[in-house]
Amino acid sequence: MITYKEIEDFIINAGSDDLPTFGGKYEGGIHCQQIPDEIASYILAILKFKQKIESYLEIGVAAGGTTYLFNHFFSLKKIVLIDDNKHHKAKLRPEVLRDVTYQEIIGRSETESSVETVSKVAPFDLIMIDGDHSYPGVKLDTVLYMPLLNPGGFLIYHDSNKVWGVQRVVRELKNDSSMEFIDEYISKQHPRPCGIALFRKKDRSL
Ligand SMILES: C[S@@+](CC[C@H](N)C(=O)[O-])C[C@H]1O[C@@H](n2cnc3c(N)ncnc32)[C@H](O)[C@@H]1O
């Protein structure tokens, strides 16, 4: 089994989007918009479940740094990305993901056409919500896309420690009987942690 140190080293060496915001060793590479010790912790936590993670949906992708990392650590066969391409780093995505096979939906996640397109290729073993960080935006992404998660599948919220709208959705989801709250990963190294909340859809068939 891969160690925490190996995961964190790979992430740090792959490159950060912005050192003051996310930490890391250098700005560039895959331009990941996550704090290395937070993402390393929950990648390890998911790997410890030893279950297949083959399908992935990311809402809010920017340069694609997290997609690149998940593609590296999980055996992904289906990757679906939704992004409105409004972030100035979005133009780097084709280069960051040049060796990754993915389906991309350019537009807002809450539109009927995005939901319809994603529904046709659902379900997913892993979904990350990291697009619109307002409470209504995060809530809507949850309502629209959580049903597309496989039983036993994982749901990730970025910025659970930093952004009020995400915090509120995470708090509410802890009371949802269909979901199990696994943990919240808050950086011990960065002075302004983003926070990651990890949930798992309960498998009613067990
Ligand atoms: C924080 S960045 C994503 C960072 C990326 N997940 C990572 O870890 O490197 C958020 C992205 O979502 C996009 N975005 C915001 N709201 C959106 C929405 N409702 N639908 C699609 N994309 C959205 C932004 O333009 C931006 O590219």
The ligand as an SDF file (V2000), in Angstrom:
LIG
                    3D

 27 29  0  0  0  0  0  0  0  0999 V2000
  -11.8740   26.4390   -7.2610 C   0  0  0  0  0  0  0  0  0  0  0  0
  -11.8650   26.2460   -8.9800 S   0  0  0  0  0  0  0  0  0  0  0  0
  -11.6570   24.4840   -9.1800 C   0  0  0  0  0  0  0  0  0  0  0  0
  -10.3440   23.9470   -8.7210 C   0  0  0  0  0  0  0  0  0  0  0  0
  -10.0760   22.5070   -9.0570 C   0  0  0  0  0  0  0  0  0  0  0  0
  -11.1430   21.6520   -8.5650 N   0  0  0  0  0  0  0  0  0  0  0  0
   -8.7780   22.0600   -8.4070 C   0  0  0  0  0  0  0  0  0  0  0  0
   -8.8230   21.3760   -7.3850 O   0  0  0  0  0  0  0  0  0  0  0  0
   -7.7010   22.3920   -8.9430 O   0  0  0  0  0  0  0  0  0  0  0  0
  -13.5460   26.4640   -9.4060 C   0  0  0  0  0  0  0  0  0  0  0  0
  -13.8480   26.3340  -10.8830 C   0  0  0  0  0  0  0  0  0  0  0  0
  -15.2470   26.1560  -11.0630 O   0  0  0  0  0  0  0  0  0  0  0  0
  -15.7390   27.0350  -12.0500 C   0  0  0  0  0  0  0  0  0  0  0  0
  -17.1700   27.2210  -11.6940 N   0  0  0  0  0  0  0  0  0  0  0  0
  -17.7040   27.9650  -10.7170 C   0  0  0  0  0  0  0  0  0  0  0  0
  -19.0320   27.7620  -10.6300 N   0  0  0  0  0  0  0  0  0  0  0  0
  -19.3470   26.8470  -11.5870 C   0  0  0  0  0  0  0  0  0  0  0  0
  -20.5620   26.1930  -11.9950 C   0  0  0  0  0  0  0  0  0  0  0  0
  -21.7300   26.3970  -11.3790 N   0  0  0  0  0  0  0  0  0  0  0  0
  -20.5070   25.3230  -13.0210 N   0  0  0  0  0  0  0  0  0  0  0  0
  -19.3310   25.0680  -13.6460 C   0  0  0  0  0  0  0  0  0  0  0  0
  -18.1550   25.6210  -13.2950 N   0  0  0  0  0  0  0  0  0  0  0  0
  -18.1610   26.4930  -12.2820 C   0  0  0  0  0  0  0  0  0  0  0  0
  -14.8230   28.2460  -11.9710 C   0  0  0  0  0  0  0  0  0  0  0  0
  -14.8190   28.9980  -13.1500 O   0  0  0  0  0  0  0  0  0  0  0  0
  -13.4740   27.5550  -11.6980 C   0  0  0  0  0  0  0  0  0  0  0  0
  -12.8730   27.1370  -12.8940 O   0  0  0  0  0  0  0  0  0  0  0  0
  1  2  1  0
  2  3  1  0
  2 10  1  0
  3  4  1  0
  4  5  1  0
  5  6  1  0
  5  7  1  0
  7  8  2  0
  7  9  1  0
 10 11  1  0
 11 12  1  0
 11 26  1  0
 12 13  1  0
 13 14  1  0
 13 24  1  0
 14 15  1  0
 14 23  1  0
 15 16  2  0
 16 17  1  0
 17 18  1  0
 17 23  2  0
 18 19  1  0
 18 20  2  0
 20 21  1  0
 21 22  2  0
 22 23  1  0
 24 25  1  0
 24 26  1  0
 26 27  1  0
M  CHG  2   2   1   9  -1
M  END
$$$$
